[in-house]
Amino acid sequence: MAPQIRGPARVVLVALMATAMVNGPSAAEAEEAVVRPVPVPTVEGPIPGSPPGDPSSPDVEDTYPWLATNSDLAAKGYVEQEFYVSGKADAYGTGGELLAEDVPYRTRVLVRRPVRQAAFIGTVLAEWQNVTAGYDLDALWTPSQILQAGYAWVGISAQRVGVNQLRGWSPARYGALDVTGGGRFTADELSYSVFSQVAKALRHPAVRPLGGLHARTVLAVGASQSAARMTVYYDAVLPKTESVFDGYANIVGPAPTRAGSEPVFHVLSETDVRSPVRPPDRAGLRRWEVAGAAHSGWHGQQYRQPLLTRDLGAAPTYDCDRPPFSRVPLQHVIAAAYAHLARWTRDGVRPPGAPPLEFDPDGTKARDELGLARGGIRLSQVVAPTALNTGDNSGESFCFLFGTHVPFDQAQLDRLYPSRGHYVAAVARADARNLQAGYLLPADARQNLIDAGSGKVE
């Protein structure tokens, strides 16, 4: 296989370059060497409708996007818009084998973006929507970090489970969507092509799902199950297709093993690190592990609870063996990783490495006298703790993903911090180290200090 060439220039037929050689490739090798172009899909919208509305209404104008944000986007100079995206996708197996060509599809994308180019940092976070819960979940939409940085965020519905739930939730709005080729491909064989076509549209001047914004950098981001799909895409499909993403952020899930030309940032919570044997960093891969953080923590649950109550009638509840939902803000580290990844793709500046989580000789995670994990990236919520936050839990359903949160009693707090000033100073010192190391952004450090001083602690 010839080395990858990024961008449209990758649309080459390597076999033609070899015909002058005496020992040229076989016909099968020549076919394998074809790098398939990614077509520009048709984009329709913005689709009318916004909360509050009635998803069961027969009139699209009276409906609204599934999980439409309740964040005050207008106050930050942002807008939320939804679009239909349609075209013809190729179907791929998980080994990268081409199963079919030009299969019609129709899906939706949700865009949250700055209104003005001047407020746009130039980077798009294109999220592969997670469907583990049975519906589209914008797991990596973190309003405070994304809005304060000036990113555009795009949620892409690429999988059958999510699209089918949308069809049932609002038939008027989503009834015509289909990512199965009319039922021919029910194992998400079209998802890789759909995902890449949306990325192609984000840069196309005539399609304009970003309005008038000009995207310099498009990052593929996905959490958990979506990270697994992106791993298949990167390892097996991308070598055969045009490169449309500048970099990849695989969050709390698998990461590619192939050494490609597009950099990959792998961020894991404590929950996700289950073995002392881990792959080392390499030229195109950076891996960070975050002590005390959970695969699905408190901050995301708090944001989504009112939205799920609005759109499903009730948010799910869980009876876990230990108090759930670590409050270590994994989103702070993810935000720093995005900034590094964008710089890495544009300027070739490799992000800093990070120490791994530590394990005891018996293969279990090493913990200090308070029960907190040793090693890894250590945010101030772990270095200056007011509670036991871990990545571990057990019990029904998804409890094993939620971590734990057990607040310290007053006697323990008094032993750790003789005064609030001592506590605030400990937070400031920890955040200063993480700022210097590149694991934390200044805005999040400022908020940590504000929270510590006001008594709002995790």
N, C-alpha and C positions, 0 to 999 in steps of 0.2 A: 504494500500500500504506500503510495507517495505521501510525503508530509502534507499536513493540512494547510490550506491557504485560507485565511479568513475573509469573510465578506463575499460579494458576488463573484469575485475572481476565482472562488473555489469551484465554480461551475465549469469544470474542465473534464475532458476525456483523456485520462492518463494513457489509455491504450494507444491513442494516436501518436503520442510522444515517443512511444516505444517501437513504432513500426520500422524505424530506420535501423533498429538493432538486429543483429543476426539472429540472436535467440530471443525473439519477441515473446510476449505473453500469449497464453492460449486464449481461445474465444471466451471461455468461462472467466479467466482472469481479467480480460478486457471488460467484460460486462460488470464484474465486481468493482472495477476501478471507476466506474461512472459515478460522479458526484451529482446527485439529483437536485435540480433547482427547487426552491420553495416558492410556490406561486403566491401572488397577492390576492387575498380573498376579497369578497364583496362585503362592505361594511354599511349597515343601515342604522340611522339614528341621529341624534339621541332619541330613544324611545320615550314617549310622554308618560307622565305619571310620577308621583312622589308621595311619601308618607305625609299625613295619614291617608289611607286608601283602603280599598276592599279587594284583596287578591282574587276573590271568587267572582268579581264583577265580570260581565261579558264584554265590557268596554275597556280597552287597554288604557284609556286615559284615566280611568278610575282605579287602576292598579298601581303597584309600585314595585321596585326591585326587591327581590328576596334578600334579607339581611341588610337592607339599606341602612347606612350608618345613622346613629343618633348624635354623632359629633357635630358641633357647630362649625361646619366647614366654611360657611360664608364669613364668619368672623376671622378666619385665617386666610381669606382670599382664595378658597378652594371651591370646587364644584364637584358634584357626583352625577355621572351620566351613565346610562346603559345603552348598549348597542347590540344588534344582531350581526353575527358574522357567518358568512356562508361561502361555500366553494366546493372544490373536489379534493379530497384527501387521499393519500396513500395509506394502506393498511400494513402494519409491521407486526411481526411476532416479537416475543421478548428476547429472542436471539438476534434480532435485526433483520430477519428474513423478510423480503418484500412479498406480501400475500396478495395484494390487489392494488390497482392503480385507479385514480380518478373516481373515488367513491363520493357521491354527494353527501354533504353534511350541512347542518345549520345549528349554531349555538349562540350563546350570549357572552358578552364581556362587560364587566363593571369597571368604570374608570373614575378615580378620584384624583383630581389634578389641580394645580394652581390655575387660576384664571389668566394670569399674565405671565408672559415669558420672563419678565424681570424677576419674578418670584420663584422661578423654576430652576433647580440646580442643574438640570440637564440630564438627570438619571431617572430611568423608569424601572420600577420594581414590578416585574411581570410574574404574578403568583399563580402557580398551578393550584387551583382550588382543591382543598382536601375533602374527601367524601367518606371518611371512615365512619362518621356518625350517621350516614345515610342521606346526607344533604351537603350541598356546597358550604364550605366553611372557609372564610378568609382568615386563616390561622395566623398569618403574618402581617395583618393590618394592625399596626400599633399607632394610634392617632398621634400621641404626643411626640413620638420620635419621628414619624414620617412627615407630619405637618411642620414641625420646627426646622427640619432639614431642607424642605422644599422639593421632595421627591414627587413624582407622579406614581400612583399605584394603579395597577390593572389586574383585576381578578379574572381568570380564564376558566370557563367551564368546559373541561375537556373530556370528562368521563361519564359513562352511561348512568351510573347511580345518581350522580348529582343532577344531570339533565332530566332524567325520568322523574325525580322528585319535584323539580321545577314545573314540569308539565302537569303534574297532578295538583300542585299548590295553586297555580294560576293558569288555567287552560287558555284564557284569552291572551295572556302575555307570553306564555311559553309553550303553548300547545303544539306549535309547528317545529319545535327544536328536535333535532335527532343527530346523535353522534354514533349511530350503529349501522348506517347504510341501510335503513329500513329493516333492521333486525339481522342482517348478515354477519355483523361483527359485534358481538356482545361482550367481548373480553377487552374492550378499550384498545383494539388494534389501530383505530384511527386517531387516538389521543395524541400521539407524538407529532403527527402531521398537523393536527388542529392547533396544537400549542405553538408550533413553529410558524404557522401561517399568521397567527395573531401577531407574533413578534414582527413579522415582515410588514404587516399593515401599520404598525406603530411608527415606522420610519418613512412610510410612503407619503409623498407630499400631496397626492390626490385623494387619499382615503381619509386621513385626518381624524382618527378616533381620539387624538389628543387635542383637538381643536387647532389652534394656531401654534401650539408648542413645538419646538424643534428638539428632538431627543438626540443627545450626543452618545448616550450609553444606555443599553437595554440589558438589564440583569434578569436572568431566570432565577426565581426563588420558589422554594417549596418546602413544606414542613412534613415530617413523619411519612405517611403514606405517599404524599406528593413527592417528597425527596426520593423515595424508592422508584417512582415512575420516572423522575428526572434522571436517575442513575441509569436506568435501562436506556433512556433516550441518549444520554451522553456516551455510554459504553458501546451500544450496539447500533443505534440509528444514526447518530451524528456523523460518524465516519463516512457514511454513504450519502449524506445530504448537505445542502448549503448551510453554512454557519450563519445564524441570524441573531444569536445572543452573544454579548461581549464577555460575559462571565456568569458563573453559577454559584448560588448560595444554597447549599443543601443543609437544612436545619433539622435537628433532632430526628435524623433518619440516616439512611445509608448515603454513601458518597461514591463517585466513580472510582474504578480501579485502573481504567485506561489513562495513560499519560497523553492528554490532548493539548492542543495549542490554546484553548480557552481556559483561564484559571478557574479553580473551584475553591470555595471557602466552605469548610465543614464545621458547623457549630453544634455542639452537643450539650445537653443538660446532664446533670449527675445521673438522672434516671437512665439515660441512654448508654452509659458506659458500664458494661456488664462483665468485662474481662480485662485482666492486666495486659493481655496481648493485643496491641493495636498497631495499625500500619503507621510508619513514620511519615512525617511531612516529606514532600518531594518538590521539585521545581514548580509544578503547576497546582499543588494542593497545599492548603493550610488548614490545620485542624485545631480547634479550641474546645476545651472542656470546662464547664462552669460548675464549681462547687456549690452545693446547696440548692441548685435550680432544678425544677421539675420539667418533664416533657410537656405537661399542660398545667400551668401554674395559676395562681390566684388572679393575676392582673387580666389575663385573657378571659377567665371565667366571669369576672366582674363586668367586663365590657360587653360580653355576649349575652349575659343573662336577660336584660330587658329586651334585647332584640329577639331572642328565641321565645320569650313570653309573648311578645307582640305577634310574631309570625307563626308560632306553633301552638299558642295558647298557654304554654307553660315551658319553663326551662327544665332540663333534666336535673334530678337530685340523686345523690349517691350516699350509700351507707358503707363507708370505708372502715377498715380495722383501726386506723389511726386518724386523727384530725387531718383532713386533706388540704391540699393546695399550698405548696411552698410559695412564699412571698419574695423569694430572691428574684430580682427583676432580670430574667434572661433577656428581655427585650433591650436592655441597655447594652449588653454585649453584642447582640445581633445588630443594633444600630451602628456600633463601632465597626463591626465586620463589613457592613454595607459600604461605609465610607472608605475602608481600606480596599475593598474589592473594586470599587469604581476607580480608585487611583491606580490600582494594579493593572486594570485593563487599559486605562488611558495612557499612563506614564511608565508602566513597567516597574513600579515601586512595590516590592514584595512586602506583605504585612509582617508584623512581628510574630515570632513564635510564642507559644505559651506552654507552661509546664502541664503535664498530664495529671489527672487525679491519681492519688496513690492507693496502692493495694497492700494488704498485709500478706505475710507468707502463705496463709491458708487460702488466698484468692479472694477474700472479701475486701470491701472498701475500707481503707484506713480511716479512723475517726479519732478526733481529739477527746479530751475529758468531758466536753459538752455534748458530744455526739455528732459534731459537725465534720464533714468530709475534709480530709487533708489533700493538699495539692490542688491542681487546676487553677483557673482564674478565680480569684477570691475578691468578690465585691465587698463593699463596706457592710452589707447586710450579713455577711459571714465573718468578716474580720472584727467588726464591732457589733456582735449580735444582741438582739433583744428577745430572740426566740430560737428554738431549734427548728431550722428549715433543712429538710433533706429531700433527696430525689426519690425516696423509697416509700412505698405503701403497699397495701394489699386489700382484698375485699372484692365486692361485686363489680361487674362491668369494667369500666376503665380506671378503677381506683389505683391500679399499679402504675398509672401514668401521672398521678397527681402530686406525688411527694407528700410531705407532711409539714405541718406548721403547729408548733406547740409553744405558746408564749411563756417566757420566764416569769416566775412569780417575783414579787417586789423584793424579797430577800435576796434572790439571785441577782437581780439588777443592781441592788445596793452593793453587793460584793464586787460586781464587775465595774461599776461606775459610781464613785463616791458622790458625784454631783452631775447635773446635766451638762455642765461645762466639760467634764471629763469625757462624757459620751460624745458630745459634738466634736471635740478635738480628735477622738478616735476615728469618727466617721471621716473627718477632713483629711487625716493622715492616710487612711486607706484609699480614699478617692484620689488623693494626690499621686499615690503610687500607681494606681490604675490609669490615671490620665497620662502619666509619663510613659507607662508601658504601652499605651495605645488601646487598652481594653475598654475604655469609657470615654464618652464625649463630654465636653464642658457643660452643656445644657443639663445633662442628666446628673452630673456632679453637683451643679448648683441646686437642683431640685432636692437631691439627697440632703444637702446641708440645710435647706429650708425646712424640710420635714423633720430633721433631727432637732433643730432649734425650736420647732413649734410643738414637739411632742408627738408628731405623727410618725411613728416608727413601725417597722415591719418585723 
